[in-house]
Amino acid sequence: MSIYQQHLENYKAKKFANQGQLDTIMAVKYHIDDHFQEELNLDVLSTEGFVSKFHMLRLFKKYHGQTPSQYLTGKRLEKAKELLKTGASVTETCYAVGFKSLGSFSALFKRRNNISPKEFQKRATLKK
Amino acid sequence: MKVTVISIPVRDQQHALDFYTKKLGFIKKLDIPINETDRWLTLVSPEDQDGVQLVLEPAPLHFEPSRVYQDALKEAGFPYTQFDVENVQEEYDRLLGLDVEFSVAPTDMGTVKIAVFDDTCGNNIQLVEYL
């Protein structure tokens, strides 16, 4: 067994010893994956995982390295790119992935990608 | 600042280019001669061709500490570079069919599934699937 394989075994035993916690937090993640277009907040997500919202927040960060809100935003932006590539309008995309304001969506998209949703779509279409 | 390139040390750039394009499926982006033997050789993912480029860096040939470091990582089984995939098991099966050797078979690690293979260029590479 290599040093890295030993390292993996030790890490797994230490980090993922609590299967119940892992199951809970994976259930929350899968809920976000399946319902990202809906209005989600900590109350809804903690109900999904059957834990208190602050406990869920701590657990989510512990296992996924980011808050549920950050993960949700990333998921929505990832899905927005997919939709824009298929030719959906910026407005359609914005609401389809769960954003409530076109202005906020466009500003966030540009801040994260250094390019507006419209320009992103234009470039993606040109490549086809 | 923006991340545009990451380097992977290789002993033979042409061999690495063949492995990374023909077996792993990357696309050659830049190929610029540097001198009689070395090239500025970069690759991109097919699904992110304007994204981060992977430089096939021949440093171990010219800089002893680079070679020593690469050998030590290889010997210990440590992957210094990892690539995300949609499905580790499928990629594992596909690469096994192309005679790629794995030191770690698909393994669940809590929130991810991983596998580690030998890139035949002196490196262990880790595949990661976010579960």
Interface residues (C-beta under 8 A of the other chain):
Chain A: S2 I3 Y4 Q5 H7 L8 Y11 K12 K15 F16 L22 I25 M26 K29 Y63 H64 K127
Chain B: Q49 A76 G77 F78 P79 S103 V104 T107 M109 G110 T111 I114 V116 N124 L131
